[in-house]
Amino acid sequence: MEYKDYYKTLGVEKTATTEQIKKAYRKLARQHHPDVNPNDPAAEQKFKEVNEANEVLSDAEKRKKYDQLGADWQRYEQQGAGRGPAGGRGGFGGGGGGFDWSQYTQGGGGGSPFGEEGGDFSDFFGSIFGNMGGAGGRSPRPGAGQDYQAELELSLEDAYHGGPRTITVNGKNLRLTVKPGVADGQTIRLRGQGGPGRSGGPDGALLITFRLAPDPRYARTGNDLTQDVPVALYTALLGGEQTVPTLGSPVKIKIKPETQSGTRLRLRGKGFPVYDQAGQFGDLYLRLTIALPQHLTDEEKGLFQQLAALRHAEEA
């Protein structure tokens, strides 16, 4: 088991005052806190190491015992709980007496005087301070409050434009601003809106997951949209212009003569907003479908029959 230099972990000298230790701890705890570094195992491990170092060095008794043992801690552990160095040789604290190891190991009588562990401490910590059980200890170290989770339903149009929304969590109304371009299943984190912290620790976070209702007009793929656009038979045959409504502003498109049903047009930058990137949009794909006329008059039927006869004659 490797010796842990808690002073090095906090970046302070062995002569550091309690205030200097607290200042160094706060700085490192903020820097490596899981809320600041989500899904970062290295930062999470560093956060645990910083907390462990602070647990020892910020407590006068723990710090004294840690300093007394020093890098030779393992030699005394191997000599067996309750014996200490034989005949007082190599003892700590002067006066020639041996160090009473049994008070600070898991097997020692009477338990440890340091309170409950309250966190993910290393084996090295446990080897020196034992299971940290027993009465008369310090209060538990600060811990973050519980994270709350909630869902917010939006229409595709709401997700396109974004804007202010109100959500109720545990009877409390919270107002937030939805950024344009959120995706179905996307989660945002609001710090300090979760459960209260423990022993002065930070409040938890509120995790809000967006749920987007299907829109019959559009199919969304990432930031691209696909939209079916019906085109009149006459316009498809002869060509022309047509105005198409979109989630943004209406767009005027040109229809080439003899356009076939299923033709796709790509409108660059007319799709869905790119989340958290102002002014960036995906593309809009228009799938043209030919709308056949209904309720024809006898005269119209006659004209179509003449057209059919002409086409048959040309193909004969």
C-alpha positions as CSV (number, residue, x, y, z in Angstrom):
1,M,0.0,0.0,0.0
2,E,1.5,3.3,-1.0
3,Y,2.1,6.1,1.5
4,K,-0.1,9.2,0.7
5,D,1.4,12.6,1.1
6,Y,-1.7,14.7,2.1
7,Y,0.3,17.9,2.1
8,K,1.4,17.3,-1.5
9,T,-2.2,16.5,-2.4
10,L,-3.4,19.9,-1.2
11,G,-0.3,21.6,-2.4
12,V,0.7,23.1,1.0
13,E,3.8,22.9,3.2
14,K,3.9,20.8,6.3
15,T,4.0,24.0,8.3
16,A,0.8,25.3,6.7
17,T,-1.8,26.8,9.0
18,T,-5.3,25.6,9.3
19,E,-6.5,28.6,7.3
20,Q,-4.0,27.9,4.5
21,I,-5.2,24.3,4.4
22,K,-8.8,25.3,4.2
23,K,-8.1,27.8,1.4
24,A,-6.2,25.2,-0.6
25,Y,-8.9,22.6,-0.1
26,R,-11.7,24.9,-1.2
27,K,-9.8,25.9,-4.4
28,L,-9.1,22.2,-5.3
29,A,-12.6,21.0,-4.4
30,R,-14.2,23.6,-6.7
31,Q,-11.7,22.8,-9.5
32,H,-12.4,19.0,-9.4
33,H,-16.0,18.9,-8.2
34,P,-18.1,16.3,-10.2
35,D,-20.6,19.1,-11.0
36,V,-17.8,21.0,-12.8
37,N,-16.4,17.9,-14.4
38,P,-19.3,15.6,-15.3
39,N,-18.4,12.1,-16.5
40,D,-14.7,12.7,-15.8
41,P,-13.3,9.7,-13.7
42,A,-9.9,11.4,-13.2
43,A,-11.5,14.5,-11.8
44,E,-13.7,12.4,-9.6
45,Q,-10.7,10.5,-8.2
46,K,-8.8,13.8,-7.6
47,F,-11.9,15.2,-5.8
48,K,-11.9,12.1,-3.5
49,E,-8.2,12.5,-2.8
50,V,-8.5,16.2,-2.0
51,N,-11.4,15.4,0.4
52,E,-9.4,12.7,2.1
53,A,-6.4,14.9,2.6
54,N,-8.6,17.7,4.0
55,E,-10.3,15.2,6.4
56,V,-6.9,14.5,8.0
57,L,-5.1,17.8,7.8
58,S,-8.1,20.0,8.9
59,D,-8.5,18.0,12.1
60,A,-5.8,18.7,14.7
61,E,-5.9,15.2,16.2
62,K,-5.8,13.4,12.9
63,R,-3.0,15.7,11.6
64,K,-1.0,15.0,14.7
65,K,-1.2,11.3,14.4
66,Y,-0.5,11.4,10.7
67,D,2.6,13.6,11.2
68,Q,3.8,11.3,14.0
69,L,3.6,8.2,11.9
70,G,5.0,9.8,8.7
71,A,6.3,7.6,5.9
72,D,7.2,4.9,8.4
73,W,3.5,4.2,9.1
74,Q,3.6,0.7,7.6
75,R,6.5,-0.5,9.8
76,Y,4.3,0.0,12.8
77,E,1.3,-1.5,11.2
78,Q,3.2,-4.7,10.6
79,Q,4.3,-4.9,14.2
80,G,0.8,-5.7,15.1
81,A,-2.1,-3.7,16.6
82,G,-1.7,-2.8,20.3
83,R,2.0,-3.5,20.7
84,G,3.7,-0.4,19.2
85,P,7.5,-0.3,18.8
86,A,9.1,-2.7,21.2
87,G,10.7,-1.1,24.3
88,G,9.7,2.3,23.1
89,R,12.4,2.4,20.4
90,G,11.4,4.6,17.6
91,G,8.6,6.0,19.6
92,F,6.8,9.2,18.8
93,G,6.2,12.4,20.7
94,G,9.3,12.2,22.9
95,G,9.5,10.9,26.4
96,G,10.7,7.5,25.4
97,G,7.3,5.8,25.3
98,G,6.1,3.6,22.4
99,F,3.2,4.7,20.1
100,D,0.0,3.0,21.1
101,W,-1.1,1.8,17.7
102,S,-4.1,-0.1,19.0
103,Q,-6.1,3.1,19.4
104,Y,-6.1,3.9,15.7
105,T,-6.6,0.5,14.1
106,Q,-9.8,-1.4,13.3
107,G,-8.9,-4.0,16.0
108,G,-8.1,-1.5,18.7
109,G,-10.2,-1.3,21.8
110,G,-12.7,1.5,22.3
111,G,-12.9,2.4,18.7
112,S,-11.5,5.5,17.1
113,P,-12.0,9.0,18.5
114,F,-12.5,10.6,15.1
115,G,-16.2,10.1,14.2
116,E,-17.7,8.4,11.2
117,E,-15.8,8.1,8.0
118,G,-18.6,9.6,5.8
119,G,-16.9,9.0,2.4
120,D,-14.9,7.0,0.0
121,F,-11.5,7.0,1.8
122,S,-8.5,5.0,0.7
123,D,-7.1,1.8,2.3
124,F,-4.2,3.9,3.5
125,F,-6.6,6.2,5.4
126,G,-8.3,3.1,6.9
127,S,-5.0,1.6,7.9
128,I,-4.2,4.6,10.1
129,F,-7.5,5.7,11.4
130,G,-9.5,2.4,11.3
131,N,-13.2,2.2,10.7
132,M,-13.7,5.7,12.2
133,G,-16.5,4.4,14.4
134,G,-17.4,5.3,17.9
135,A,-18.7,8.2,19.8
136,G,-17.2,11.6,20.4
137,G,-16.1,12.1,16.8
138,R,-16.4,15.1,14.5
139,S,-19.5,15.7,12.6
140,P,-19.8,14.1,9.2
141,R,-17.8,16.0,6.5
142,P,-19.8,18.1,4.0
143,G,-21.6,16.3,1.2
144,A,-23.5,17.4,-1.8
145,G,-27.3,17.2,-1.7
146,Q,-29.4,14.7,-3.7
147,D,-29.9,15.4,-7.4
148,Y,-33.5,15.8,-8.5
149,Q,-34.9,14.6,-11.9
150,A,-37.8,16.0,-13.9
151,E,-39.1,16.0,-17.5
152,L,-40.3,18.9,-19.6
153,E,-42.5,18.2,-22.6
154,L,-42.1,20.4,-25.7
155,S,-43.6,20.6,-29.2
156,L,-41.2,20.5,-32.1
157,E,-42.0,24.1,-32.7
158,D,-41.3,25.0,-29.1
159,A,-37.9,23.3,-29.4
160,Y,-37.2,25.2,-32.6
161,H,-37.8,28.6,-31.1
162,G,-36.8,28.0,-27.5
163,G,-37.8,30.6,-24.9
164,P,-38.9,30.8,-21.2
165,R,-40.7,27.9,-19.6
166,T,-41.9,27.1,-16.1
167,I,-41.5,23.7,-14.5
168,T,-42.8,22.6,-11.1
169,V,-40.5,20.3,-9.0
170,N,-41.4,19.3,-5.4
171,G,-44.1,22.0,-5.3
172,K,-41.6,24.7,-6.3
173,N,-42.1,26.6,-9.6
174,L,-38.8,27.1,-11.5
175,R,-38.4,29.4,-14.5
176,L,-35.8,28.5,-17.1
177,T,-34.9,29.5,-20.6
178,V,-34.9,26.7,-23.2
179,K,-32.2,27.2,-25.8
180,P,-33.3,26.6,-29.4
181,G,-32.4,23.3,-30.9
182,V,-32.9,20.9,-27.9
183,A,-33.3,17.3,-28.8
184,D,-35.7,14.6,-27.5
185,G,-34.1,13.0,-24.5
186,Q,-31.5,15.7,-24.0
187,T,-30.8,16.5,-20.4
188,I,-29.6,19.8,-18.8
189,R,-28.3,20.4,-15.3
190,L,-29.4,23.2,-13.0
191,R,-27.0,23.5,-10.1
192,G,-28.3,24.2,-6.7
193,Q,-31.9,23.3,-7.5
194,G,-31.8,19.8,-6.0
195,G,-31.8,18.5,-2.4
196,P,-30.1,20.4,0.4
197,G,-26.4,19.7,1.1
198,R,-25.2,17.8,4.1
199,S,-23.2,19.5,6.9
200,G,-22.8,22.7,4.9
201,G,-22.1,21.0,1.6
202,P,-23.5,22.3,-1.8
203,D,-27.1,21.7,-2.7
204,G,-27.8,19.1,-5.3
205,A,-28.7,19.7,-9.0
206,L,-31.9,19.5,-10.9
207,L,-31.6,17.3,-14.1
208,I,-34.3,18.2,-16.6
209,T,-34.9,15.8,-19.6
210,F,-36.7,17.2,-22.6
211,R,-39.4,15.1,-24.3
212,L,-40.4,16.3,-27.8
213,A,-43.9,15.4,-29.1
214,P,-44.0,14.0,-32.7
215,D,-45.0,16.5,-35.3
216,P,-47.0,15.2,-38.3
217,R,-45.5,17.8,-40.6
218,Y,-41.8,17.1,-40.1
219,A,-39.4,14.3,-39.6
220,R,-36.2,15.3,-37.7
221,T,-32.8,13.7,-38.2
222,G,-30.3,15.4,-36.1
223,N,-30.6,19.1,-37.2
224,D,-32.1,18.2,-40.6
225,L,-35.8,18.3,-41.3
226,T,-37.8,16.5,-43.9
227,Q,-41.2,17.9,-45.0
228,D,-43.8,16.6,-47.5
229,V,-45.0,19.3,-49.9
230,P,-48.1,18.7,-52.1
231,V,-47.8,20.2,-55.6
232,A,-50.8,20.7,-57.9
233,L,-50.8,18.5,-61.0
234,Y,-50.8,21.5,-63.3
235,T,-47.8,23.1,-61.6
236,A,-45.9,19.9,-61.6
237,L,-46.5,19.5,-65.4
238,L,-46.0,23.1,-66.5
239,G,-43.7,24.4,-63.7
240,G,-44.1,27.4,-61.6
241,E,-43.5,28.8,-58.1
242,Q,-44.9,27.8,-54.7
243,T,-44.7,29.1,-51.2
244,V,-43.9,26.6,-48.5
245,P,-44.6,27.2,-44.8
246,T,-41.7,26.1,-42.5
247,L,-41.0,26.3,-38.7
248,G,-39.2,29.6,-39.5
249,S,-40.4,32.0,-42.2
250,P,-42.3,30.9,-45.4
251,V,-40.0,29.9,-48.3
252,K,-40.8,30.4,-52.0
253,I,-39.5,27.5,-54.2
254,K,-39.4,27.0,-58.0
255,I,-41.0,23.9,-59.5
256,K,-39.5,22.7,-62.7
257,P,-41.8,21.6,-65.6
258,E,-42.6,17.9,-65.5
259,T,-41.6,17.4,-61.9
260,Q,-42.1,13.9,-60.8
261,S,-43.8,12.8,-57.5
262,G,-41.1,12.0,-54.8
263,T,-38.6,14.7,-56.1
264,R,-36.5,16.0,-53.2
265,L,-35.3,19.6,-52.9
266,R,-32.6,20.6,-50.4
267,L,-32.8,24.0,-48.7
268,R,-29.5,24.7,-46.9
269,G,-29.7,26.4,-43.5
270,K,-33.5,26.1,-43.3
271,G,-33.6,23.1,-40.9
272,F,-33.4,22.9,-37.2
273,P,-31.2,25.2,-35.0
274,V,-27.9,23.8,-33.9
275,Y,-28.1,23.7,-30.1
276,D,-26.0,26.3,-28.3
277,Q,-24.6,27.6,-31.6
278,A,-26.3,30.8,-32.5
279,G,-27.1,31.3,-36.2
280,Q,-26.3,27.7,-37.1
281,F,-29.0,25.6,-38.7
282,G,-29.4,22.2,-40.3
283,D,-31.0,21.7,-43.8
284,L,-34.6,21.3,-44.8
285,Y,-35.5,18.6,-47.3
286,L,-38.7,19.0,-49.3
287,R,-40.3,15.9,-50.7
288,L,-42.6,16.9,-53.5
289,T,-45.8,14.9,-53.9
290,I,-48.3,15.4,-56.8
291,A,-51.8,16.3,-55.7
292,L,-54.3,15.0,-58.2
293,P,-57.4,17.2,-58.8
294,Q,-60.7,15.9,-57.5
295,H,-64.4,16.4,-58.4
296,L,-63.7,17.0,-62.1
297,T,-66.4,18.5,-64.2
298,D,-67.5,16.9,-67.4
299,E,-65.6,19.5,-69.4
300,E,-62.4,18.8,-67.4
301,K,-62.8,15.1,-67.9
302,G,-63.2,15.6,-71.6
303,L,-60.0,17.6,-71.8
304,F,-58.1,14.9,-69.9
305,Q,-59.5,12.3,-72.4
306,Q,-58.2,14.5,-75.3
307,L,-54.8,14.6,-73.6
308,A,-54.8,10.9,-73.1
309,A,-55.7,10.3,-76.7
310,L,-52.9,12.6,-77.9
311,R,-50.4,10.7,-75.6
312,H,-51.5,7.4,-77.0
313,A,-51.2,8.6,-80.5
314,E,-47.6,9.8,-79.9
315,E,-46.7,6.5,-78.4
316,A,-48.2,4.4,-81.2
